[in-house]
Amino acid sequence: MFDVPNVTIASKCCLEDPEWKPPFEAGIVITNFAFNGDESTPHLHMTFVPYSDNCSRGQKIQNALAQTFTRMGYKTTMEQARDASDELVWRDTPEGKKPQMVRTAYGAVEWIEEQKNWIAEDYGKEYRLETLVQG
């Protein structure tokens, strides 16, 4: 995880310092990372905060999930929803009919899956572990 672009590990000292900010404009600040290898199913716990600086709307610095991942190259995409008969779905608003949108790709999920695959491959090589995917 330490070699992943736009990811930084924040210690308690960093988080308590009001002047500290990550060394990138958009990325992930990991506040907790733990590997549980002593349980029947080895697994990771990771707590992270998406971080975006120089935002054009709202606060200058935000923890906007979709915006952060888009800036990192993992775009969230939307398209107009379709019903069971493949017709476009519209919703009535005071301003008139507007398209009902649905998320077709979610950048955060793509990033998380990429990290899981990278970790599984790295640990597999180094510790000769095999990944078993359930479900």
N, C-alpha and C positions, 0 to 999 in steps of 0.2 A: 504493500500500500504506500510505502514511502516514496516510490518512484513514479507514482501516478501524477500526470500533469493536473494542475489546478486543484490539488488536494493538499491540505495542511493539517497536521495534528496540533491541536491547541491544548496546551497545559493549563492547569488551574491558574497559574500566574498570568498567562496571556489573557484568559477570560476575565480576570479580575482587574486588568489594566484598562481603563477607559480609553487610552490612546492607541491600544493595539488594534491592528487590522491585518487581515491576510495579505500575503505578498502578491495578490493577483486581483484582477478586476471582477472576475466571476468564477466561482468554484465552490468547493465543498470544504467546510471546516468540521473536522472530526473531533468530537468532544469525548467520545468513549469508544474503545475498540477492545473487545475481549474474545479470545478463542477458548471455547470449552472443549477440551480434548479428553477430559476424564469422565465424560458421560457416555451412555450407550450409543448416542448419535453425536459425534463431534460436530460442532457448529460455531458460527461467529455471531457476535452481537456488535452492532455498530450504531452509534448515535451520531448523526451529522446534521449540520445546519447549512442549507444552501445560501450562498452569499453573492450579492450583486451590488457593485458600486456604479456610480454615474448613471443612475436610473433616470429616465426622462419624465416619468410621472410619479407623483407621490414623494415619499422620502428619497433622498439621494442614495442611501444605502438601504437595501431591502433583503429580506430572506424569501424572495419570490421564487418558488420551486421551478415553475415552467420557464421563467425568464433566465434563471441561472443555468439550467441545463441547455437551453437554446443557445446561450452565449458560449457554452462549452462544446457545442456541436451536436447536441442530442435534442433534436427539435420535437416538440409536441405538435401534432397536426390534427386538424379538425376538418370534418366535411358534413354536408347536410345529411340529416338522418333520413332513413327510408323505412316505410312500414312493411308489414308482412307481404303485401302485394307489390313491393318494390317501387311504390310511389313516394315522392318527396314529402317530408313532413314539415308542416308550417305551424306556427303558433300565433294566436291573436294577441296583439298588444294594443295599448291606447294609440300608438302611432301607426297601427296597421299590421298586416301580416308580415312576420319575420321568419326566416328559416330556423328550424330546430336543428342545432348542431350537435354532433357527437365526436368524441375524441377517437381518432383512428390509430394514433401512435403516441406514446407517452415517453418523453425523453428521460425522465427519472428512472423508469422501469428499464429502459434500454441500458442506461449507465450501470444500474445495479446488477443486471444480468451479465454485463461485460466484466464487472469486478468479480462476481462469483466465479465466472469461467476462468479468469486470470488467476485467482487465488487457488482454485481447484487444480489447475495445471501446475502452478508453482509448487504447491504443497505436495502434489502427486510426484513430481520429479525429485524434490528434496527429501521427502520423508517416505516415499514409496506408498502413498495413500491412494486408494481408489475411491472415487466419488460415486455414491449411489443416489440417484434422483428418484424420489417417491412422488406419486400423484400425477 
